[in-house]
Each structure stands twice: as C-alpha cells, then as structure tokens.
C-alpha cells in the first residue's frame, strides 16, 4: 500500500483520469473528493462489500426450469385483466 501525506486542498492523481483531493480535515474525519470518468465505479468500502455479498448470493439461487414457469404463466399473469 502506498501511503501519502496530503493537506486540505492537495490532491493525488491515479493514472491519467482519476484525481483524489483532500477537501477538508476536521478532527478524525477527512472529506475527500474524487474526480473520475462516469465509467469508473466508486463506492465506500462497506457499500462495495454489501454489493459483492448480494451478487454472490444472487449467483447461488437455484435455477427454475422453463416447464415450471409454464405452469404459472397462464394462471397468474392474466388474472384480473379485462379484455378490450
């Protein structure tokens, strides 16, 4: 891990298109600003971990056969609709 010291208002640059700026320091809280292309996803670590967990759980769901879906399609989807 690279560790850099920066003061409020100073920045670091990652690659050609990401800039991380120390916006303010207030006690033990540091506010940073990140300039990056919209194609780069930026998340707080706890949010990133939650996304990874949800994606992993979604990948573990059981597959449903098409034959099982055919049985519910005619019974459930058209119920309550009037013909026009």
N, CA, C and O atoms as a CHARMM CRD file, in Angstrom:
* protein
*
  336
    1    1 UNK  N      0.84800  -1.17000   0.00000 PROA 1      0.00000
    2    1 UNK  CA     0.00000   0.00000   0.00000 PROA 1      0.00000
    3    1 UNK  C      0.89900   1.24100   0.00000 PROA 1      0.00000
    4    1 UNK  O      1.84300   1.35000   0.78200 PROA 1      0.00000
    5    2 UNK  N      0.58300   2.14000  -0.87500 PROA 2      0.00000
    6    2 UNK  CA     1.28100   3.42600  -0.91700 PROA 2      0.00000
    7    2 UNK  C      0.58700   4.37800   0.04600 PROA 2      0.00000
    8    2 UNK  O     -0.62900   4.55000  -0.03400 PROA 2      0.00000
    9    3 UNK  N      1.32400   4.99200   0.94500 PROA 3      0.00000
   10    3 UNK  CA     0.76200   5.93800   1.90400 PROA 3      0.00000
   11    3 UNK  C      1.35700   7.31200   1.60700 PROA 3      0.00000
   12    3 UNK  O      2.57600   7.48000   1.57300 PROA 3      0.00000
   13    4 UNK  N      0.48000   8.28700   1.39300 PROA 4      0.00000
   14    4 UNK  CA     0.91300   9.64500   1.07900 PROA 4      0.00000
   15    4 UNK  C      0.33300  10.61800   2.09000 PROA 4      0.00000
   16    4 UNK  O     -0.80100  10.44300   2.53600 PROA 4      0.00000
   17    5 UNK  N      1.08200  11.62400   2.45100 PROA 5      0.00000
   18    5 UNK  CA     0.57500  12.69700   3.30800 PROA 5      0.00000
   19    5 UNK  C      0.11600  13.84300   2.41800 PROA 5      0.00000
   20    5 UNK  O      0.84200  14.27800   1.52400 PROA 5      0.00000
   21    6 UNK  N     -1.08700  14.32300   2.66800 PROA 6      0.00000
   22    6 UNK  CA    -1.63600  15.44900   1.91800 PROA 6      0.00000
   23    6 UNK  C     -2.31700  16.38400   2.89400 PROA 6      0.00000
   24    6 UNK  O     -2.83900  15.94600   3.92000 PROA 6      0.00000
   25    7 UNK  N     -2.31600  17.66300   2.58300 PROA 7      0.00000
   26    7 UNK  CA    -3.02300  18.66500   3.37600 PROA 7      0.00000
   27    7 UNK  C     -4.33200  18.99700   2.67000 PROA 7      0.00000
   28    7 UNK  O     -4.51200  18.67000   1.49700 PROA 7      0.00000
   29    8 UNK  N     -5.23800  19.64300   3.38300 PROA 8      0.00000
   30    8 UNK  CA    -6.50100  20.07500   2.77800 PROA 8      0.00000
   31    8 UNK  C     -6.21100  20.89800   1.52700 PROA 8      0.00000
   32    8 UNK  O     -5.36800  21.79400   1.54100 PROA 8      0.00000
   33    9 UNK  N     -6.91100  20.58500   0.46100 PROA 9      0.00000
   34    9 UNK  CA    -6.72800  21.28600  -0.81000 PROA 9      0.00000
   35    9 UNK  C     -5.73000  20.61600  -1.73500 PROA 9      0.00000
   36    9 UNK  O     -5.65500  20.96800  -2.91300 PROA 9      0.00000
   37   10 UNK  N     -4.95800  19.65600  -1.23200 PROA 10     0.00000
   38   10 UNK  CA    -3.98000  18.95700  -2.06500 PROA 10     0.00000
   39   10 UNK  C     -4.59600  17.68500  -2.64000 PROA 10     0.00000
   40   10 UNK  O     -5.56200  17.14600  -2.10000 PROA 10     0.00000
   41   11 UNK  N     -4.01700  17.21800  -3.74400 PROA 11     0.00000
   42   11 UNK  CA    -4.57000  16.07000  -4.45800 PROA 11     0.00000
   43   11 UNK  C     -3.50900  15.03600  -4.76800 PROA 11     0.00000
   44   11 UNK  O     -2.30900  15.28600  -4.66200 PROA 11     0.00000
   45   12 UNK  N     -3.99000  13.86700  -5.15300 PROA 12     0.00000
   46   12 UNK  CA    -3.13600  12.85800  -5.78200 PROA 12     0.00000
   47   12 UNK  C     -3.82300  12.45800  -7.08100 PROA 12     0.00000
   48   12 UNK  O     -5.03800  12.60000  -7.21900 PROA 12     0.00000
   49   13 UNK  N     -3.05400  11.96600  -8.01500 PROA 13     0.00000
   50   13 UNK  CA    -3.58300  11.56100  -9.31800 PROA 13     0.00000
   51   13 UNK  C     -3.29500  10.08200  -9.50800 PROA 13     0.00000
   52   13 UNK  O     -2.18200   9.61300  -9.26700 PROA 13     0.00000
   53   14 UNK  N     -4.31800   9.35600  -9.94300 PROA 14     0.00000
   54   14 UNK  CA    -4.18600   7.92100 -10.21400 PROA 14     0.00000
   55   14 UNK  C     -4.39500   7.73200 -11.71000 PROA 14     0.00000
   56   14 UNK  O     -5.46400   8.03300 -12.24100 PROA 14     0.00000
   57   15 UNK  N     -3.37200   7.23500 -12.37800 PROA 15     0.00000
   58   15 UNK  CA    -3.46500   7.08400 -13.83100 PROA 15     0.00000
   59   15 UNK  C     -3.60400   8.44500 -14.48600 PROA 15     0.00000
   60   15 UNK  O     -3.13200   9.45600 -13.96600 PROA 15     0.00000
   61   16 UNK  N     -4.26400   8.45300 -15.64200 PROA 16     0.00000
   62   16 UNK  CA    -4.43300   9.70300 -16.38000 PROA 16     0.00000
   63   16 UNK  C     -5.74800  10.40900 -16.08700 PROA 16     0.00000
   64   16 UNK  O     -5.92100  11.57000 -16.45800 PROA 16     0.00000
   65   17 UNK  N     -6.69700   9.71000 -15.41200 PROA 17     0.00000
   66   17 UNK  CA    -8.03100  10.29800 -15.35100 PROA 17     0.00000
   67   17 UNK  C     -8.73300  10.22300 -13.99200 PROA 17     0.00000
   68   17 UNK  O     -9.94700  10.41300 -13.91800 PROA 17     0.00000
   69   18 UNK  N     -7.98800   9.94800 -12.91900 PROA 18     0.00000
   70   18 UNK  CA    -8.59600   9.92700 -11.59200 PROA 18     0.00000
   71   18 UNK  C     -7.80200  10.84300 -10.67400 PROA 18     0.00000
   72   18 UNK  O     -6.58300  10.73000 -10.55000 PROA 18     0.00000
   73   19 UNK  N     -8.53000  11.75200 -10.03400 PROA 19     0.00000
   74   19 UNK  CA    -7.90300  12.69500  -9.10600 PROA 19     0.00000
   75   19 UNK  C     -8.63400  12.58900  -7.76600 PROA 19     0.00000
   76   19 UNK  O     -9.86200  12.66100  -7.71000 PROA 19     0.00000
   77   20 UNK  N     -7.86100  12.41600  -6.68300 PROA 20     0.00000
   78   20 UNK  CA    -8.40600  12.33900  -5.33300 PROA 20     0.00000
   79   20 UNK  C     -7.89500  13.56300  -4.57900 PROA 20     0.00000
   80   20 UNK  O     -6.68800  13.76600  -4.44900 PROA 20     0.00000
   81   21 UNK  N     -8.83700  14.38100  -4.08000 PROA 21     0.00000
   82   21 UNK  CA    -8.47200  15.62800  -3.42300 PROA 21     0.00000
   83   21 UNK  C     -8.94700  15.61400  -1.97300 PROA 21     0.00000
   84   21 UNK  O    -10.08000  15.22900  -1.68300 PROA 21     0.00000
   85   22 UNK  N     -8.07000  16.03700  -1.07100 PROA 22     0.00000
   86   22 UNK  CA    -8.46400  16.21100   0.32800 PROA 22     0.00000
   87   22 UNK  C     -9.22200  17.53100   0.39700 PROA 22     0.00000
   88   22 UNK  O     -8.64600  18.60300   0.21600 PROA 22     0.00000
   89   23 UNK  N    -10.52600  17.43600   0.66100 PROA 23     0.00000
   90   23 UNK  CA   -11.36800  18.62900   0.68700 PROA 23     0.00000
   91   23 UNK  C    -11.25000  19.34000   2.03500 PROA 23     0.00000
   92   23 UNK  O    -11.08100  20.55800   2.09600 PROA 23     0.00000
   93   24 UNK  N    -11.34300  18.55100   3.12600 PROA 24     0.00000
   94   24 UNK  CA   -11.22000  19.15900   4.45000 PROA 24     0.00000
   95   24 UNK  C    -10.81500  18.10600   5.47100 PROA 24     0.00000
   96   24 UNK  O    -11.01400  16.90800   5.27400 PROA 24     0.00000
   97   25 UNK  N    -10.24300  18.58800   6.56400 PROA 25     0.00000
   98   25 UNK  CA    -9.88000  17.73400   7.68800 PROA 25     0.00000
   99   25 UNK  C    -10.48600  18.37200   8.92600 PROA 25     0.00000
  100   25 UNK  O    -10.22100  19.53400   9.23400 PROA 25     0.00000
  101   26 UNK  N    -11.31100  17.59200   9.64000 PROA 26     0.00000
  102   26 UNK  CA   -11.96300  18.10200  10.84600 PROA 26     0.00000
  103   26 UNK  C    -11.85300  17.04800  11.93400 PROA 26     0.00000
  104   26 UNK  O    -12.67800  16.13700  11.99500 PROA 26     0.00000
  105   27 UNK  N    -10.85800  17.15600  12.78500 PROA 27     0.00000
  106   27 UNK  CA   -10.62900  16.15300  13.81800 PROA 27     0.00000
  107   27 UNK  C    -10.21900  14.84100  13.18600 PROA 27     0.00000
  108   27 UNK  O     -9.23600  14.78100  12.44800 PROA 27     0.00000
  109   28 UNK  N    -10.98400  13.76900  13.47700 PROA 28     0.00000
  110   28 UNK  CA   -10.65100  12.45300  12.91000 PROA 28     0.00000
  111   28 UNK  C    -11.41400  12.17100  11.62000 PROA 28     0.00000
  112   28 UNK  O    -11.37200  11.05200  11.10900 PROA 28     0.00000
  113   29 UNK  N    -12.10500  13.16700  11.09300 PROA 29     0.00000
  114   29 UNK  CA   -12.84700  12.97400   9.84400 PROA 29     0.00000
  115   29 UNK  C    -12.17300  13.73100   8.70200 PROA 29     0.00000
  116   29 UNK  O    -11.84800  14.91300   8.81500 PROA 29     0.00000
  117   30 UNK  N    -11.97700  13.01700   7.61100 PROA 30     0.00000
  118   30 UNK  CA   -11.36600  13.60700   6.41700 PROA 30     0.00000
  119   30 UNK  C    -12.37500  13.51400   5.29000 PROA 30     0.00000
  120   30 UNK  O    -12.91700  12.43900   5.03200 PROA 30     0.00000
  121   31 UNK  N    -12.63400  14.61500   4.61900 PROA 31     0.00000
  122   31 UNK  CA   -13.52800  14.60500   3.46500 PROA 31     0.00000
  123   31 UNK  C    -12.66800  14.63900   2.21700 PROA 31     0.00000
  124   31 UNK  O    -11.77700  15.47600   2.07500 PROA 31     0.00000
  125   32 UNK  N    -12.95900  13.70100   1.30700 PROA 32     0.00000
  126   32 UNK  CA   -12.20100  13.65500   0.05300 PROA 32     0.00000
  127   32 UNK  C    -13.16400  13.82400  -1.11100 PROA 32     0.00000
  128   32 UNK  O    -14.34000  13.46800  -1.03300 PROA 32     0.00000
  129   33 UNK  N    -12.63700  14.36700  -2.17200 PROA 33     0.00000
  130   33 UNK  CA   -13.38000  14.47900  -3.42200 PROA 33     0.00000
  131   33 UNK  C    -12.67700  13.62900  -4.46700 PROA 33     0.00000
  132   33 UNK  O    -11.44800  13.55700  -4.50300 PROA 33     0.00000
  133   34 UNK  N    -13.47000  12.98600  -5.31700 PROA 34     0.00000
  134   34 UNK  CA   -12.89700  12.10700  -6.33400 PROA 34     0.00000
  135   34 UNK  C    -13.42700  12.53800  -7.69400 PROA 34     0.00000
  136   34 UNK  O    -14.63600  12.58600  -7.91700 PROA 34     0.00000
  137   35 UNK  N    -12.51500  12.84700  -8.58800 PROA 35     0.00000
  138   35 UNK  CA   -12.87000  13.14800  -9.97400 PROA 35     0.00000
  139   35 UNK  C    -12.45200  11.95200 -10.81100 PROA 35     0.00000
  140   35 UNK  O    -11.27500  11.59400 -10.85600 PROA 35     0.00000
  141   36 UNK  N    -13.43000  11.33100 -11.48000 PROA 36     0.00000
  142   36 UNK  CA   -13.15500  10.15200 -12.30100 PROA 36     0.00000
  143   36 UNK  C    -14.19900  10.07000 -13.40100 PROA 36     0.00000
  144   36 UNK  O    -15.28100  10.64400 -13.27500 PROA 36     0.00000
  145   37 UNK  N    -13.88700   9.36500 -14.47500 PROA 37     0.00000
  146   37 UNK  CA   -14.88800   9.17500 -15.53300 PROA 37     0.00000
  147   37 UNK  C    -16.11300   8.44700 -14.97100 PROA 37     0.00000
  148   37 UNK  O    -15.99400   7.67000 -14.02400 PROA 37     0.00000
  149   38 UNK  N    -17.28200   8.69600 -15.55100 PROA 38     0.00000
  150   38 UNK  CA   -18.51000   8.05600 -15.09600 PROA 38     0.00000
  151   38 UNK  C    -18.45800   6.54100 -15.24200 PROA 38     0.00000
  152   38 UNK  O    -19.22300   5.83000 -14.59200 PROA 38     0.00000
  153   39 UNK  N    -17.57500   6.04800 -16.07900 PROA 39     0.00000
  154   39 UNK  CA   -17.46200   4.60100 -16.27100 PROA 39     0.00000
  155   39 UNK  C    -16.74700   3.91400 -15.11300 PROA 39     0.00000
  156   39 UNK  O    -16.77900   2.68800 -15.00700 PROA 39     0.00000
  157   40 UNK  N    -16.10400   4.68900 -14.24700 PROA 40     0.00000
  158   40 UNK  CA   -15.39500   4.13400 -13.09400 PROA 40     0.00000
  159   40 UNK  C    -16.35500   4.11800 -11.90600 PROA 40     0.00000
  160   40 UNK  O    -16.85600   5.16300 -11.49200 PROA 40     0.00000
  161   41 UNK  N    -16.60800   2.93000 -11.36100 PROA 41     0.00000
  162   41 UNK  CA   -17.48400   2.81600 -10.20000 PROA 41     0.00000
  163   41 UNK  C    -16.69500   3.19200  -8.94700 PROA 41     0.00000
  164   41 UNK  O    -15.56200   2.75100  -8.75500 PROA 41     0.00000
  165   42 UNK  N    -17.31400   4.01700  -8.09700 PROA 42     0.00000
  166   42 UNK  CA   -16.68100   4.44700  -6.85700 PROA 42     0.00000
  167   42 UNK  C    -17.67200   4.19500  -5.72900 PROA 42     0.00000
  168   42 UNK  O    -18.79900   4.69000  -5.76200 PROA 42     0.00000
  169   43 UNK  N    -17.25200   3.43000  -4.73700 PROA 43     0.00000
  170   43 UNK  CA   -18.11000   3.09400  -3.60300 PROA 43     0.00000
  171   43 UNK  C    -17.31600   3.20000  -2.31800 PROA 43     0.00000
  172   43 UNK  O    -16.10100   3.00300  -2.31100 PROA 43     0.00000
  173   44 UNK  N    -18.01100   3.51400  -1.21700 PROA 44     0.00000
  174   44 UNK  CA   -17.38700   3.33900   0.09700 PROA 44     0.00000
  175   44 UNK  C    -17.18500   1.84400   0.28200 PROA 44     0.00000
  176   44 UNK  O    -17.94100   1.04000  -0.26400 PROA 44     0.00000
  177   45 UNK  N    -16.16700   1.46700   1.05100 PROA 45     0.00000
  178   45 UNK  CA   -15.81700   0.04800   1.17700 PROA 45     0.00000
  179   45 UNK  C    -16.98100  -0.78900   1.70500 PROA 45     0.00000
  180   45 UNK  O    -17.21200  -1.89300   1.21300 PROA 45     0.00000
  181   46 UNK  N    -17.72100  -0.28300   2.70200 PROA 46     0.00000
  182   46 UNK  CA   -18.81700  -1.07600   3.25200 PROA 46     0.00000
  183   46 UNK  C    -19.93800  -1.28100   2.23600 PROA 46     0.00000
  184   46 UNK  O    -20.60900  -2.31300   2.26000 PROA 46     0.00000
  185   47 UNK  N    -20.14600  -0.32500   1.35400 PROA 47     0.00000
  186   47 UNK  CA   -21.14800  -0.47200   0.28800 PROA 47     0.00000
  187   47 UNK  C    -20.64400  -1.47400  -0.74700 PROA 47     0.00000
  188   47 UNK  O    -21.40500  -2.32100  -1.21300 PROA 47     0.00000
  189   48 UNK  N    -19.38100  -1.38200  -1.10400 PROA 48     0.00000
  190   48 UNK  CA   -18.77600  -2.31300  -2.05300 PROA 48     0.00000
  191   48 UNK  C    -18.87300  -3.74700  -1.54200 PROA 48     0.00000
  192   48 UNK  O    -19.20200  -4.65900  -2.30000 PROA 48     0.00000
  193   49 UNK  N    -18.58900  -3.94600  -0.26000 PROA 49     0.00000
  194   49 UNK  CA   -18.68500  -5.28800   0.33300 PROA 49     0.00000
  195   49 UNK  C    -20.11800  -5.80900   0.28600 PROA 49     0.00000
  196   49 UNK  O    -20.34000  -6.98700   0.00600 PROA 49     0.00000
  197   50 UNK  N    -21.08900  -4.94000   0.55800 PROA 50     0.00000
  198   50 UNK  CA   -22.50400  -5.34500   0.51000 PROA 50     0.00000
  199   50 UNK  C    -22.91000  -5.72500  -0.91500 PROA 50     0.00000
  200   50 UNK  O    -23.64500  -6.69400  -1.10600 PROA 50     0.00000
  201   51 UNK  N    -22.44900  -4.99000  -1.89900 PROA 51     0.00000
  202   51 UNK  CA   -22.74700  -5.29700  -3.30700 PROA 51     0.00000
  203   51 UNK  C    -22.16000  -6.65800  -3.67300 PROA 51     0.00000
  204   51 UNK  O    -22.83000  -7.47400  -4.30600 PROA 51     0.00000
  205   52 UNK  N    -20.91900  -6.90200  -3.27800 PROA 52     0.00000
  206   52 UNK  CA   -20.28200  -8.19400  -3.57100 PROA 52     0.00000
  207   52 UNK  C    -21.03800  -9.34300  -2.92100 PROA 52     0.00000
  208   52 UNK  O    -21.22700 -10.39100  -3.53900 PROA 52     0.00000
  209   53 UNK  N    -21.47100  -9.15300  -1.67600 PROA 53     0.00000
  210   53 UNK  CA   -22.22100 -10.19600  -0.97600 PROA 53     0.00000
  211   53 UNK  C    -23.53500 -10.48000  -1.69000 PROA 53     0.00000
  212   53 UNK  O    -23.88300 -11.64200  -1.90200 PROA 53     0.00000
  213   54 UNK  N    -24.27200  -9.43100  -2.06400 PROA 54     0.00000
  214   54 UNK  CA   -25.55000  -9.60800  -2.76700 PROA 54     0.00000
  215   54 UNK  C    -25.34000 -10.30400  -4.11400 PROA 54     0.00000
  216   54 UNK  O    -26.12600 -11.17300  -4.49200 PROA 54     0.00000
  217   55 UNK  N    -24.29800  -9.93000  -4.82900 PROA 55     0.00000
  218   55 UNK  CA   -24.01700 -10.57000  -6.12200 PROA 55     0.00000
  219   55 UNK  C    -23.67600 -12.04000  -5.94200 PROA 55     0.00000
  220   55 UNK  O    -24.09700 -12.88200  -6.73600 PROA 55     0.00000
  221   56 UNK  N    -22.91600 -12.34800  -4.90200 PROA 56     0.00000
  222   56 UNK  CA   -22.55300 -13.73800  -4.62800 PROA 56     0.00000
  223   56 UNK  C    -23.80800 -14.55000  -4.28300 PROA 56     0.00000
  224   56 UNK  O    -23.97000 -15.67400  -4.75700 PROA 56     0.00000
  225   57 UNK  N    -24.69600 -13.97800  -3.45500 PROA 57     0.00000
  226   57 UNK  CA   -25.93200 -14.66500  -3.08500 PROA 57     0.00000
  227   57 UNK  C    -26.85300 -14.84700  -4.29300 PROA 57     0.00000
  228   57 UNK  O    -27.49600 -15.88700  -4.43400 PROA 57     0.00000
  229   58 UNK  N    -26.91400 -13.85200  -5.15000 PROA 58     0.00000
  230   58 UNK  CA   -27.75300 -13.94800  -6.34300 PROA 58     0.00000
  231   58 UNK  C    -27.25900 -15.05300  -7.27100 PROA 58     0.00000
  232   58 UNK  O    -28.05800 -15.70200  -7.94600 PROA 58     0.00000
  233   59 UNK  N    -25.96300 -15.26400  -7.30500 PROA 59     0.00000
  234   59 UNK  CA   -25.39800 -16.32200  -8.13800 PROA 59     0.00000
  235   59 UNK  C    -25.63600 -17.70900  -7.58100 PROA 59     0.00000
  236   59 UNK  O    -25.42900 -18.70000  -8.28200 PROA 59     0.00000
  237   60 UNK  N    -26.06800 -17.80100  -6.32500 PROA 60     0.00000
  238   60 UNK  CA   -26.28600 -19.09100  -5.69500 PROA 60     0.00000
  239   60 UNK  C    -27.75000 -19.53400  -5.72900 PROA 60     0.00000
  240   60 UNK  O    -28.08000 -20.60300  -5.21500 PROA 60     0.00000
  241   61 UNK  N    -28.62700 -18.73100  -6.32400 PROA 61     0.00000
  242   61 UNK  CA   -30.03300 -19.11400  -6.36700 PROA 61     0.00000
  243   61 UNK  C    -30.21500 -20.29600  -7.29400 PROA 61     0.00000
  244   61 UNK  O    -29.46400 -20.47500  -8.25300 PROA 61     0.00000
  245   62 UNK  N    -31.22400 -21.10300  -6.99400 PROA 62     0.00000
  246   62 UNK  CA   -31.49200 -22.28400  -7.81100 PROA 62     0.00000
  247   62 UNK  C    -32.11900 -21.87100  -9.13500 PROA 62     0.00000
  248   62 UNK  O    -32.91800 -20.93800  -9.20800 PROA 62     0.00000
  249   63 UNK  N    -31.73900 -22.58000 -10.15600 PROA 63     0.00000
  250   63 UNK  CA   -32.33400 -22.34800 -11.46900 PROA 63     0.00000
  251   63 UNK  C    -33.74100 -22.93800 -11.48300 PROA 63     0.00000
  252   63 UNK  O    -33.99100 -23.97700 -10.87100 PROA 63     0.00000
  253   64 UNK  N    -34.64500 -22.27900 -12.17300 PROA 64     0.00000
  254   64 UNK  CA   -36.01200 -22.75200 -12.31200 PROA 64     0.00000
  255   64 UNK  C    -36.18900 -23.21900 -13.74400 PROA 64     0.00000
  256   64 UNK  O    -35.81000 -22.52200 -14.68500 PROA 64     0.00000
  257   65 UNK  N    -36.76300 -24.39600 -13.90400 PROA 65     0.00000
  258   65 UNK  CA   -36.94200 -24.91800 -15.25300 PROA 65     0.00000
  259   65 UNK  C    -38.05200 -24.15300 -15.97600 PROA 65     0.00000
  260   65 UNK  O    -38.97000 -23.62300 -15.35100 PROA 65     0.00000
  261   66 UNK  N    -37.95000 -24.10900 -17.27400 PROA 66     0.00000
  262   66 UNK  CA   -38.97700 -23.45000 -18.08000 PROA 66     0.00000
  263   66 UNK  C    -40.32300 -24.14400 -17.93600 PROA 66     0.00000
  264   66 UNK  O    -41.36300 -23.48700 -17.97900 PROA 66     0.00000
  265   67 UNK  N    -40.32000 -25.44500 -17.76700 PROA 67     0.00000
  266   67 UNK  CA   -41.57800 -26.17300 -17.59600 PROA 67     0.00000
  267   67 UNK  C    -42.29500 -25.72800 -16.32700 PROA 67     0.00000
  268   67 UNK  O    -43.52300 -25.65400 -16.31200 PROA 67     0.00000
  269   68 UNK  N    -41.55300 -25.43200 -15.26700 PROA 68     0.00000
  270   68 UNK  CA   -42.17200 -24.95600 -14.03000 PROA 68     0.00000
  271   68 UNK  C    -42.77900 -23.57800 -14.23100 PROA 68     0.00000
  272   68 UNK  O    -43.82100 -23.27000 -13.65400 PROA 68     0.00000
  273   69 UNK  N    -42.14300 -22.75200 -15.03700 PROA 69     0.00000
  274   69 UNK  CA   -42.66800 -21.41400 -15.30500 PROA 69     0.00000
  275   69 UNK  C    -43.91300 -21.46000 -16.18200 PROA 69     0.00000
  276   69 UNK  O    -44.80400 -20.62400 -16.03200 PROA 69     0.00000
  277   70 UNK  N    -43.98500 -22.41300 -17.08100 PROA 70     0.00000
  278   70 UNK  CA   -45.16000 -22.52700 -17.95400 PROA 70     0.00000
  279   70 UNK  C    -46.42100 -22.76000 -17.14500 PROA 70     0.00000
  280   70 UNK  O    -47.49000 -22.27400 -17.51400 PROA 70     0.00000
  281   71 UNK  N    -46.31500 -23.48900 -16.05500 PROA 71     0.00000
  282   71 UNK  CA   -47.47400 -23.78400 -15.22700 PROA 71     0.00000
  283   71 UNK  C    -48.04200 -22.56500 -14.53600 PROA 71     0.00000
  284   71 UNK  O    -49.24200 -22.52300 -14.26400 PROA 71     0.00000
  285   72 UNK  N    -47.20900 -21.55900 -14.24000 PROA 72     0.00000
  286   72 UNK  CA   -47.71900 -20.38000 -13.54400 PROA 72     0.00000
  287   72 UNK  C    -48.05100 -19.23900 -14.49400 PROA 72     0.00000
  288   72 UNK  O    -48.76100 -18.31200 -14.10300 PROA 72     0.00000
  289   73 UNK  N    -47.56700 -19.27700 -15.71100 PROA 73     0.00000
  290   73 UNK  CA   -47.76400 -18.14400 -16.60600 PROA 73     0.00000
  291   73 UNK  C    -49.22400 -17.94100 -16.98200 PROA 73     0.00000
  292   73 UNK  O    -49.70300 -16.80700 -16.98500 PROA 73     0.00000
  293   74 UNK  N    -49.92900 -18.99300 -17.29300 PROA 74     0.00000
  294   74 UNK  CA   -51.31800 -18.83800 -17.71600 PROA 74     0.00000
  295   74 UNK  C    -52.23000 -18.57700 -16.52900 PROA 74     0.00000
  296   74 UNK  O    -53.25600 -17.91300 -16.68200 PROA 74     0.00000
  297   75 UNK  N    -51.88900 -19.07400 -15.36300 PROA 75     0.00000
  298   75 UNK  CA   -52.75200 -18.91900 -14.19700 PROA 75     0.00000
  299   75 UNK  C    -52.59900 -17.55200 -13.53900 PROA 75     0.00000
  300   75 UNK  O    -53.58000 -16.99000 -13.05000 PROA 75     0.00000
  301   76 UNK  N    -51.38900 -17.01200 -13.51900 PROA 76     0.00000
  302   76 UNK  CA   -51.15900 -15.81800 -12.71600 PROA 76     0.00000
  303   76 UNK  C    -51.05800 -14.50600 -13.46600 PROA 76     0.00000
  304   76 UNK  O    -51.41700 -13.46700 -12.91300 PROA 76     0.00000
  305   77 UNK  N    -50.59700 -14.50900 -14.67200 PROA 77     0.00000
  306   77 UNK  CA   -50.30500 -13.24800 -15.33900 PROA 77     0.00000
  307   77 UNK  C    -51.53500 -12.54400 -15.87900 PROA 77     0.00000
  308   77 UNK  O    -51.58700 -11.31400 -15.86400 PROA 77     0.00000
  309   78 UNK  N    -52.51100 -13.27300 -16.34800 PROA 78     0.00000
  310   78 UNK  CA   -53.66500 -12.63000 -16.95400 PROA 78     0.00000
  311   78 UNK  C    -54.80700 -12.39800 -15.98900 PROA 78     0.00000
  312   78 UNK  O    -55.80600 -11.78800 -16.37000 PROA 78     0.00000
  313   79 UNK  N    -54.70200 -12.85400 -14.77500 PROA 79     0.00000
  314   79 UNK  CA   -55.80500 -12.74400 -13.81700 PROA 79     0.00000
  315   79 UNK  C    -56.10200 -11.28600 -13.50300 PROA 79     0.00000
  316   79 UNK  O    -55.18800 -10.48800 -13.29200 PROA 79     0.00000
  317   80 UNK  N    -57.40900 -10.93800 -13.47200 PROA 80     0.00000
  318   80 UNK  CA   -57.81300  -9.59400 -13.09500 PROA 80     0.00000
  319   80 UNK  C    -57.78600  -8.57700 -14.20700 PROA 80     0.00000
  320   80 UNK  O    -58.09700  -7.40900 -13.97100 PROA 80     0.00000
  321   81 UNK  N    -57.43100  -8.97100 -15.39800 PROA 81     0.00000
  322   81 UNK  CA   -57.38000  -8.02400 -16.51700 PROA 81     0.00000
  323   81 UNK  C    -58.65100  -8.17100 -17.35500 PROA 81     0.00000
  324   81 UNK  O    -59.16000  -9.27200 -17.56300 PROA 81     0.00000
  325   82 UNK  N    -59.13800  -7.03800 -17.82100 PROA 82     0.00000
  326   82 UNK  CA   -60.30900  -7.06800 -18.68600 PROA 82     0.00000
  327   82 UNK  C    -59.85700  -7.07000 -20.12700 PROA 82     0.00000
  328   82 UNK  O    -58.82400  -6.49100 -20.46400 PROA 82     0.00000
  329   83 UNK  N    -60.63500  -7.72700 -20.98500 PROA 83     0.00000
  330   83 UNK  CA   -60.33100  -7.70000 -22.42500 PROA 83     0.00000
  331   83 UNK  C    -60.85600  -6.40500 -22.99200 PROA 83     0.00000
  332   83 UNK  O    -61.90800  -5.91200 -22.58500 PROA 83     0.00000
  333   84 UNK  N    -60.11600  -5.86000 -23.93100 PROA 84     0.00000
  334   84 UNK  CA   -60.50700  -4.60400 -24.58200 PROA 84     0.00000
  335   84 UNK  C    -60.89500  -4.85800 -26.00600 PROA 84     0.00000
  336   84 UNK  O    -61.25600  -3.92500 -26.72400 PROA 84     0.00000
